[in-house]
Amino acid sequence: MTPIQTQDYSIQFNSDCSTALNAYIKEQSFSNIFILVDSNTYSHCLPKFLEQLETSLTIEIIEIEAGEHHKNIETCLGVWQTLSDLRADRKSLMINLGGGVVTDLGGFVACTYQRGIKFINIPTTLLSMVDASIGGKNGVDLGSIKNQIGIIKTPNMVLIDTDYLNTLSSREMRSGLAEMLKHGLIHNELYYNKLSGLSNLTLEDLDQLIYDSVLIKKDIVEQDPTEQNLRKTLNFGHTLGHAIESFYLNHETKALLHGEAIAIGMILETYLSTALLGFPLEKALKIKENTIKVYGKVAIPKADLAPIMDLMRFDKKNEKGTINFVLLETIGKAKTNCVAPNELIINSFDFYNE
């Protein structure tokens, strides 16, 4: 696949990844290399990656615990301290090998250690390939509140090798698919329709769809890197989805993966689109049907609605105390800074539960 060149860095795919990485390391005068992994990628992805790495530089492995509940400042403190103990300097390179938690947290650590060292993202989950590793958002959660602490700074390179997807469960794959469905809903109806026929897709189709999804996000981010307007559309499904994810984060039986919560959020916010922007109800029902077919339905009792809605006040799109939604005028055209009354939000949960 042809590499994608952004304004600041290149995105390499599959067999080109190791060639590009090794060439980049040779041309830079790095002092040493630090590879950040979690307990999953340490076992399942690191051996393959090290086989392909060609360098005489000292390599240090830093392992963190897997899972969203470890994406916090406490984990950052441990990584910063390890970097310092191992004498990382401003000519060190950080390679983040993992899913969204690793690339988000690793990028944030790299951007802040000694005021910034170079870093490369190697996403190993579908979610991180099409979303988390692209666009330069780095950060961590504050308690159960998603991504409250962070910085926007692009990586020096992104390497997307879909071989790593063989290490994932079907649940993790579905989680990543939610962000791809979102890209179609906000940007391209034809792309959304291709994804809706997922059962008929081949692995080659998936490679191309990942490539197309990365292109969609790249084009949006380059037009609005600091999320003043257009980039906000990438948050469709996230105002309610993040609140649901945060509320159930530490729930023993209902903890949701990011994409699972966003899938619910997209159904809810599609309903709001019908009520506020005239989005066709027939299409909203079809989106709901297609989404539930993939993700099933989560029981959200009425008692949970108030605390979930309260968490929306922490959403980063909010301005002057107003909760702002991204909603759909039609498939492929999104509108930012939409306001919904609480009564409609409650109705959206009724729509989901029906």
Sine and cosine of phi, psi and omega as CSV:
sin_phi,cos_phi,sin_psi,cos_psi,sin_omega,cos_omega
0.00,0.00,0.61,-0.79,-0.01,-1.00
-0.92,0.39,0.77,-0.64,0.06,-1.00
-0.85,0.53,0.52,-0.85,0.08,-1.00
-0.99,-0.17,0.83,-0.56,-0.01,-1.00
-0.98,-0.20,0.89,-0.45,0.10,-1.00
-1.00,0.00,-0.04,-1.00,0.02,-1.00
-0.91,0.42,-0.42,0.91,-0.14,-0.99
-0.87,-0.50,-0.35,0.94,-0.12,-0.99
-0.36,-0.93,0.18,-0.98,0.01,-1.00
-0.95,-0.32,0.49,-0.87,0.09,-1.00
-0.91,-0.43,0.90,-0.44,-0.05,-1.00
-0.97,-0.24,0.42,-0.91,-0.08,-1.00
-0.79,-0.62,0.67,-0.75,0.22,-0.98
0.77,0.64,-0.88,-0.48,-0.14,-0.99
-0.91,0.42,-0.33,0.95,0.01,-1.00
-0.99,0.17,-0.23,0.97,-0.13,-0.99
-0.88,0.47,-0.81,0.59,-0.08,-1.00
-0.92,0.40,-0.62,0.79,0.03,-1.00
-0.87,0.49,-0.74,0.68,-0.02,-1.00
-0.91,0.42,-0.67,0.74,-0.01,-1.00
-0.90,0.43,-0.75,0.66,-0.03,-1.00
-0.89,0.46,-0.61,0.79,0.04,-1.00
-0.92,0.40,-0.65,0.76,-0.01,-1.00
-0.90,0.44,-0.70,0.72,0.00,-1.00
-0.90,0.45,-0.62,0.79,0.00,-1.00
-0.91,0.42,-0.61,0.79,-0.10,-1.00
-0.99,0.12,-0.26,0.97,0.04,-1.00
-0.99,-0.16,0.49,-0.87,0.00,-1.00
-0.98,-0.19,0.91,0.42,0.02,-1.00
-0.95,0.31,0.51,-0.86,0.03,-1.00
-1.00,0.08,-0.58,0.82,0.02,-1.00
-0.23,-0.97,0.11,-0.99,-0.06,-1.00
-0.79,-0.61,0.72,-0.69,0.09,-1.00
-0.90,-0.44,0.79,-0.61,0.00,-1.00
-0.94,-0.35,0.89,-0.46,0.02,-1.00
-1.00,-0.05,0.81,-0.59,0.03,-1.00
-0.72,-0.70,0.27,-0.96,0.21,-0.98
-0.96,-0.30,-0.03,-1.00,-0.11,-0.99
-0.90,0.43,-0.39,0.92,0.06,-1.00
-0.98,0.18,-0.77,0.63,-0.06,-1.00
-0.95,0.30,-0.38,0.92,0.11,-0.99
-0.85,0.53,-0.68,0.74,-0.05,-1.00
-0.99,0.13,-0.67,0.74,-0.23,-0.97
-0.99,-0.14,-0.38,0.92,-0.12,-0.99
-0.86,-0.51,-0.55,0.84,-0.09,-1.00
-0.87,0.49,-0.69,0.73,-0.01,-1.00
-0.84,0.54,-0.72,0.70,0.03,-1.00
-0.87,0.49,-0.68,0.73,-0.04,-1.00
-0.90,0.43,-0.70,0.71,-0.04,-1.00
-0.90,0.43,-0.53,0.85,0.05,-1.00
-0.87,0.48,-0.52,0.86,-0.08,-1.00
-1.00,-0.05,-0.18,0.98,-0.07,-1.00
-0.99,0.10,0.80,-0.60,-0.01,-1.00
-0.88,-0.47,0.98,-0.21,0.01,-1.00
-0.29,-0.96,0.47,-0.88,0.09,-1.00
-0.99,-0.16,0.02,1.00,0.00,-1.00
-0.94,0.34,0.43,-0.90,0.10,-0.99
-0.92,0.40,0.74,-0.67,0.01,-1.00
-0.90,-0.44,0.79,-0.61,0.06,-1.00
-0.89,-0.46,0.69,-0.72,0.02,-1.00
-0.98,-0.21,0.78,-0.62,0.08,-1.00
-0.90,-0.44,0.87,-0.50,-0.06,-1.00
-0.94,-0.34,0.73,-0.69,0.10,-1.00
-0.88,-0.47,0.25,-0.97,0.06,-1.00
-0.94,0.33,0.57,-0.82,0.00,-1.00
-0.99,0.17,0.51,-0.86,0.13,-0.99
0.88,-0.47,0.54,-0.84,-0.03,-1.00
-0.85,0.52,-0.55,0.83,-0.06,-1.00
-0.95,0.32,-0.08,1.00,0.11,-0.99
-0.98,-0.22,0.09,1.00,0.00,-1.00
-1.00,0.04,0.97,0.23,-0.10,-0.99
-0.53,-0.85,0.09,-1.00,-0.04,-1.00
-0.90,0.44,-0.55,0.83,0.01,-1.00
-0.86,0.51,-0.68,0.73,0.05,-1.00
-0.91,0.42,-0.66,0.75,0.05,-1.00
-0.85,0.53,-0.69,0.73,0.00,-1.00
-0.84,0.54,-0.66,0.75,0.03,-1.00
-0.90,0.43,-0.65,0.76,0.00,-1.00
-0.94,0.33,-0.70,0.72,0.06,-1.00
-0.84,0.54,-0.70,0.72,-0.03,-1.00
-0.90,0.43,-0.66,0.75,0.02,-1.00
-0.89,0.45,-0.69,0.73,0.05,-1.00
-0.84,0.54,-0.69,0.72,-0.01,-1.00
-0.92,0.40,-0.70,0.71,-0.01,-1.00
-0.88,0.47,-0.56,0.83,-0.03,-1.00
-1.00,-0.05,0.22,0.98,0.12,-0.99
0.89,0.46,0.66,0.75,0.16,-0.99
-0.91,0.41,0.62,-0.78,0.03,-1.00
-0.78,-0.63,-0.12,-0.99,-0.11,-0.99
-0.96,0.29,-0.12,0.99,0.09,-1.00
-0.98,-0.22,0.18,0.98,0.08,-1.00
-0.98,0.21,0.41,-0.91,0.07,-1.00
-0.89,-0.45,0.74,-0.67,0.09,-1.00
-0.97,-0.26,0.79,-0.61,0.08,-1.00
-0.92,-0.40,0.87,-0.49,-0.03,-1.00
-0.99,-0.15,0.95,-0.30,-0.07,-1.00
-0.95,-0.32,0.99,-0.14,-0.03,-1.00
0.18,-0.98,-0.23,-0.97,0.01,-1.00
-0.99,0.11,-0.33,-0.94,-0.10,-0.99
-0.88,0.47,-0.56,0.83,0.03,-1.00
-0.89,0.45,-0.71,0.71,-0.03,-1.00
-0.92,0.38,-0.70,0.71,-0.04,-1.00
-0.95,0.31,-0.62,0.78,0.05,-1.00
-0.90,0.44,-0.78,0.62,-0.06,-1.00
-0.95,0.32,-0.68,0.73,-0.01,-1.00
-0.90,0.45,-0.64,0.77,0.06,-1.00
-0.89,0.45,-0.66,0.75,0.01,-1.00
-0.90,0.44,-0.69,0.72,0.03,-1.00
-0.88,0.48,-0.72,0.70,-0.02,-1.00
-0.90,0.44,-0.64,0.77,-0.03,-1.00
-0.92,0.38,-0.41,0.91,-0.11,-0.99
-0.95,-0.30,-0.31,0.95,-0.01,-1.00
-0.95,0.31,0.84,-0.54,-0.07,-1.00
0.75,0.66,0.61,0.79,0.01,-1.00
0.91,0.41,0.29,0.96,0.18,-0.98
0.82,-0.58,0.86,-0.51,0.17,-0.99
-0.85,-0.52,0.31,-0.95,-0.03,-1.00
-0.94,0.33,0.55,-0.83,0.01,-1.00
-0.58,-0.81,0.46,-0.89,0.01,-1.00
-0.81,-0.58,0.69,-0.72,0.05,-1.00
-0.98,-0.20,0.78,-0.63,0.12,-0.99
-0.85,-0.52,1.00,0.00,-0.05,-1.00
-0.94,0.33,0.68,-0.74,-0.05,-1.00
-0.89,-0.45,-0.01,1.00,0.09,-1.00
-0.89,-0.46,0.37,-0.93,0.02,-1.00
-0.88,0.48,-0.65,0.76,0.01,-1.00
-0.85,0.52,-0.72,0.69,-0.04,-1.00
-0.96,0.28,-0.47,0.88,0.02,-1.00
-0.91,0.41,-0.67,0.75,-0.11,-0.99
-0.99,-0.13,-0.16,0.99,-0.10,-0.99
-0.66,-0.75,-0.94,0.34,-0.25,-0.97
-0.89,0.46,-0.60,0.80,-0.11,-0.99
-0.99,0.12,-0.17,0.99,-0.10,-0.99
-0.96,-0.28,0.73,-0.68,0.18,-0.98
0.95,-0.30,-0.18,0.98,0.16,-0.99
1.00,0.06,0.19,0.98,0.09,-1.00
-0.99,0.11,0.85,-0.52,0.00,-1.00
-0.79,-0.61,0.64,-0.76,0.03,-1.00
0.21,-0.98,-0.07,-1.00,-0.06,-1.00
-0.66,-0.75,0.20,-0.98,0.02,-1.00
-1.00,0.09,0.40,-0.92,0.10,-0.99
-0.91,-0.42,0.98,-0.19,-0.19,-0.98
0.90,0.44,-0.80,-0.59,0.03,-1.00
-1.00,-0.08,0.08,1.00,-0.05,-1.00
-1.00,0.01,0.85,-0.53,-0.16,-0.99
-0.93,0.36,0.76,-0.65,0.25,-0.97
0.80,0.60,0.63,0.77,-0.03,-1.00
-0.98,0.22,-0.41,0.91,-0.05,-1.00
-0.90,-0.44,0.81,-0.59,0.00,-1.00
0.05,-1.00,-0.13,-0.99,-0.08,-1.00
-0.47,-0.88,0.52,-0.86,0.10,-0.99
-0.98,-0.20,0.93,-0.36,0.08,-1.00
-0.44,-0.90,0.79,-0.62,-0.11,-0.99
-0.97,0.26,0.50,-0.87,0.10,-0.99
-0.94,0.34,0.17,-0.99,0.05,-1.00
-1.00,0.08,-0.27,0.96,0.05,-1.00
-0.17,-0.98,0.52,-0.85,0.14,-0.99
-0.82,-0.57,0.74,-0.67,-0.04,-1.00
-0.87,-0.49,0.91,-0.40,-0.05,-1.00
-0.94,-0.33,0.97,-0.25,0.01,-1.00
-0.92,-0.40,0.95,-0.30,-0.11,-0.99
-0.95,0.32,-0.11,0.99,0.14,-0.99
-0.85,0.52,-0.52,0.85,-0.01,-1.00
-0.90,0.43,-0.37,0.93,0.00,-1.00
-0.91,0.42,-0.34,0.94,0.03,-1.00
-0.91,0.41,-0.25,0.97,-0.01,-1.00
-1.00,0.02,-0.06,1.00,-0.15,-0.99
-1.00,-0.10,0.45,-0.89,0.17,-0.99
-0.98,0.21,0.29,-0.96,0.05,-1.00
-0.89,0.45,-0.52,0.85,0.02,-1.00
-0.90,0.43,-0.68,0.73,0.02,-1.00
-0.91,0.42,-0.62,0.79,0.04,-1.00
-0.89,0.45,-0.68,0.74,0.02,-1.00
-0.89,0.45,-0.59,0.81,0.02,-1.00
-0.87,0.50,-0.70,0.72,0.02,-1.00
-0.93,0.37,-0.57,0.82,-0.01,-1.00
-0.85,0.52,-0.52,0.86,-0.03,-1.00
-0.85,0.52,-0.66,0.75,0.00,-1.00
-0.93,0.37,-0.54,0.84,0.05,-1.00
-0.93,0.37,-0.67,0.74,0.07,-1.00
-0.86,0.51,-0.64,0.77,0.04,-1.00
-0.87,0.49,-0.70,0.71,0.01,-1.00
-0.84,0.54,-0.65,0.76,0.04,-1.00
-0.92,0.40,-0.69,0.72,-0.06,-1.00
-0.91,0.42,-0.58,0.81,-0.05,-1.00
-1.00,-0.02,-0.27,0.96,-0.22,-0.97
-0.74,-0.67,-0.52,0.85,-0.20,-0.98
-0.37,-0.93,0.96,-0.29,-0.05,-1.00
-0.91,0.41,-0.60,0.80,0.02,-1.00
-0.88,0.48,-0.67,0.74,0.04,-1.00
-0.89,0.45,-0.69,0.73,0.04,-1.00
-0.86,0.50,-0.68,0.73,-0.03,-1.00
-0.91,0.42,-0.59,0.81,0.07,-1.00
-0.88,0.48,-0.70,0.71,-0.01,-1.00
-0.92,0.39,-0.53,0.85,-0.01,-1.00
-0.91,0.42,-0.39,0.92,0.07,-1.00
-1.00,-0.09,0.64,0.77,-0.15,-0.99
-0.84,0.55,-0.57,0.82,-0.08,-1.00
-0.90,0.43,-0.33,0.94,-0.03,-1.00
-0.99,-0.15,0.05,1.00,-0.08,-1.00
-1.00,0.08,0.53,-0.85,0.10,-0.99
-0.99,-0.14,0.13,-0.99,0.06,-1.00
-0.88,0.47,-0.57,0.82,0.04,-1.00
-0.91,0.42,-0.64,0.77,0.07,-1.00
-0.87,0.50,-0.68,0.74,-0.03,-1.00
-0.89,0.46,-0.68,0.73,0.05,-1.00
-0.82,0.57,-0.72,0.69,-0.03,-1.00
-0.93,0.38,-0.62,0.78,0.01,-1.00
-0.92,0.40,-0.62,0.79,0.09,-1.00
-0.88,0.48,-0.72,0.70,0.02,-1.00
-0.85,0.53,-0.73,0.69,-0.01,-1.00
-0.90,0.43,-0.61,0.79,0.01,-1.00
-0.91,0.42,-0.67,0.75,0.05,-1.00
-0.89,0.46,-0.65,0.76,0.02,-1.00
-0.88,0.47,-0.67,0.74,0.01,-1.00
-0.87,0.50,-0.76,0.65,-0.02,-1.00
-0.91,0.42,-0.67,0.74,-0.01,-1.00
-0.86,0.51,-0.70,0.71,-0.02,-1.00
-0.90,0.43,-0.65,0.76,0.01,-1.00
-0.92,0.40,-0.72,0.69,-0.05,-1.00
-0.89,0.45,-0.64,0.77,-0.04,-1.00
-0.92,0.39,-0.46,0.89,0.04,-1.00
-0.98,0.20,-0.37,0.93,-0.08,-1.00
-0.46,-0.89,0.94,0.34,-0.13,-0.99
-0.89,0.46,-0.49,0.87,-0.08,-1.00
-0.98,-0.22,0.27,0.96,0.14,-0.99
0.86,0.50,0.81,0.58,0.08,-1.00
-1.00,0.01,-0.49,0.87,-0.03,-1.00
-0.49,-0.87,-0.99,0.16,-0.15,-0.99
-0.86,0.51,-0.64,0.77,-0.05,-1.00
-0.89,0.45,-0.40,0.92,0.06,-1.00
-0.86,0.51,-0.44,0.90,-0.02,-1.00
-0.88,0.47,-0.40,0.92,0.04,-1.00
-0.92,0.38,-0.15,0.99,0.02,-1.00
-1.00,-0.08,0.19,0.98,0.08,-1.00
-0.84,0.55,0.75,-0.67,-0.03,-1.00
0.99,0.11,-0.15,0.99,-0.13,-0.99
-1.00,-0.05,-0.41,0.91,-0.01,-1.00
-0.88,0.47,-0.78,0.63,0.08,-1.00
-0.99,0.15,-0.58,0.81,-0.03,-1.00
-0.88,0.47,-0.70,0.71,0.04,-1.00
-0.90,0.43,-0.63,0.78,0.01,-1.00
-0.90,0.44,-0.66,0.75,0.05,-1.00
-0.91,0.42,-0.71,0.71,0.02,-1.00
-0.87,0.50,-0.70,0.71,-0.01,-1.00
-0.91,0.42,-0.68,0.73,-0.05,-1.00
-0.89,0.45,-0.64,0.77,-0.06,-1.00
-1.00,-0.10,0.12,0.99,-0.11,-0.99
-0.82,0.57,-0.69,0.73,-0.05,-1.00
-0.96,-0.29,0.31,0.95,0.02,-1.00
-0.98,0.21,0.75,-0.66,-0.11,-0.99
-0.86,0.51,-0.65,0.76,-0.10,-1.00
-0.93,-0.38,-0.21,0.98,-0.10,-0.99
-0.91,-0.42,0.16,0.99,0.01,-1.00
-0.85,0.53,0.78,-0.63,-0.09,-1.00
-0.94,-0.35,0.57,-0.82,0.21,-0.98
-0.94,0.34,0.36,-0.93,-0.06,-1.00
-0.80,0.60,-0.78,0.63,-0.06,-1.00
-0.90,0.43,-0.53,0.85,0.03,-1.00
-0.91,0.42,-0.67,0.74,0.02,-1.00
-0.93,0.36,-0.62,0.79,0.00,-1.00
-0.93,0.38,-0.57,0.82,0.06,-1.00
-0.86,0.51,-0.69,0.72,0.07,-1.00
-0.89,0.45,-0.71,0.70,0.00,-1.00
-0.84,0.54,-0.60,0.80,-0.01,-1.00
-0.93,0.37,-0.61,0.79,0.07,-1.00
-0.89,0.45,-0.73,0.69,-0.02,-1.00
-0.88,0.48,-0.70,0.72,-0.08,-1.00
-0.98,0.20,-0.36,0.93,0.17,-0.99
-0.93,0.38,-0.64,0.77,0.08,-1.00
-0.87,0.49,-0.72,0.70,0.04,-1.00
-0.85,0.52,-0.56,0.83,0.02,-1.00
-0.90,0.44,-0.60,0.80,0.03,-1.00
-0.92,0.38,-0.62,0.78,-0.07,-1.00
-0.97,0.24,-0.56,0.83,-0.13,-0.99
-0.97,-0.25,-0.49,0.87,-0.09,-1.00
-0.86,-0.50,0.06,1.00,0.01,-1.00
0.96,0.28,0.36,0.93,0.08,-1.00
-0.86,0.51,0.71,-0.70,-0.10,-0.99
-0.86,0.52,0.80,-0.60,-0.01,-1.00
-0.87,0.49,-0.60,0.80,0.01,-1.00
-0.86,0.51,-0.67,0.74,0.02,-1.00
-0.94,0.34,-0.61,0.80,0.03,-1.00
-0.88,0.47,-0.67,0.75,0.03,-1.00
-0.91,0.41,-0.60,0.80,0.02,-1.00
-0.93,0.37,-0.65,0.76,0.05,-1.00
-0.88,0.47,-0.69,0.73,0.05,-1.00
-0.87,0.50,-0.73,0.68,-0.01,-1.00
-0.88,0.48,-0.73,0.68,-0.01,-1.00
-0.89,0.46,-0.64,0.77,-0.07,-1.00
-0.94,0.33,-0.71,0.71,-0.01,-1.00
-0.92,0.38,-0.49,0.87,0.06,-1.00
-0.87,0.49,-0.58,0.81,-0.02,-1.00
-1.00,0.08,-0.67,0.74,-0.20,-0.98
-0.96,-0.28,-0.14,0.99,-0.12,-0.99
0.94,0.34,-0.16,-0.99,-0.04,-1.00
-0.82,-0.58,0.70,-0.71,0.03,-1.00
-0.99,-0.15,0.75,-0.66,0.05,-1.00
-0.96,0.29,0.89,-0.46,0.04,-1.00
-0.88,-0.47,0.99,-0.13,-0.04,-1.00
-0.93,0.38,0.39,-0.92,-0.03,-1.00
-0.86,0.51,-0.50,0.87,-0.01,-1.00
-0.90,0.44,-0.39,0.92,-0.02,-1.00
-1.00,0.09,-0.25,0.97,-0.15,-0.99
-0.91,0.41,-0.70,0.71,-0.05,-1.00
-0.87,0.49,-0.76,0.65,0.02,-1.00
-0.92,0.39,-0.54,0.84,0.06,-1.00
-0.90,0.44,-0.73,0.69,-0.01,-1.00
-0.91,0.41,-0.52,0.85,0.04,-1.00
-0.90,0.43,-0.58,0.81,0.00,-1.00
-0.92,0.39,-0.35,0.94,0.01,-1.00
-0.90,0.44,-0.35,0.94,-0.02,-1.00
-0.92,0.39,-0.24,0.97,0.02,-1.00
-1.00,-0.03,-0.01,1.00,-0.04,-1.00
-0.88,0.47,0.66,-0.75,-0.12,-0.99
-0.97,0.26,-0.18,0.98,0.06,-1.00
-0.99,0.12,-0.19,0.98,-0.07,-1.00
-0.92,0.40,0.56,-0.83,0.03,-1.00
-0.67,-0.74,0.75,-0.66,0.08,-1.00
0.80,0.60,0.63,0.78,0.06,-1.00
0.99,0.15,0.02,1.00,0.00,-1.00
-0.99,-0.14,0.76,-0.66,0.03,-1.00
-0.99,0.12,0.88,-0.48,-0.06,-1.00
-0.97,-0.24,0.73,-0.69,0.05,-1.00
-0.95,-0.32,0.44,-0.90,0.27,-0.96
-0.98,-0.18,0.84,-0.55,-0.04,-1.00
-0.81,-0.59,0.20,-0.98,-0.07,-1.00
-0.97,-0.24,0.79,-0.62,0.20,-0.98
-0.99,0.16,-0.63,0.77,0.14,-0.99
-0.37,-0.93,0.15,-0.99,0.04,-1.00
-0.91,0.41,0.83,-0.56,-0.03,-1.00
0.99,-0.17,-0.09,1.00,0.02,-1.00
-0.67,-0.75,0.92,-0.38,-0.05,-1.00
-0.94,-0.34,0.43,-0.90,0.03,-1.00
-0.82,-0.57,0.72,-0.69,-0.03,-1.00
-1.00,-0.09,0.18,-0.98,0.11,-0.99
0.84,0.54,0.70,0.72,0.08,-1.00
-1.00,-0.08,0.59,-0.80,-0.02,-1.00
-0.90,-0.44,0.73,-0.69,-0.02,-1.00
-0.84,-0.54,0.74,-0.67,0.07,-1.00
-0.93,0.36,0.43,-0.90,-0.04,-1.00
-0.84,0.55,-0.59,0.81,-0.02,-1.00
-0.87,0.49,-0.65,0.76,0.03,-1.00
-0.93,0.37,-0.60,0.80,0.02,-1.00
-0.90,0.45,-0.68,0.73,0.06,-1.00
-0.88,0.48,-0.65,0.76,0.04,-1.00
-0.89,0.46,-0.53,0.84,0.00,-1.00
-0.91,0.42,-0.56,0.83,0.07,-1.00
-0.94,0.35,-0.58,0.81,0.09,-1.00
-0.88,0.47,-0.67,0.74,0.04,-1.00
-0.86,0.50,-0.68,0.73,0.02,-1.00
-0.91,0.42,-0.67,0.74,-0.10,-0.99
-0.98,0.19,-0.33,0.94,-0.05,-1.00
-0.87,0.49,0.00,0.00,0.00,0.00
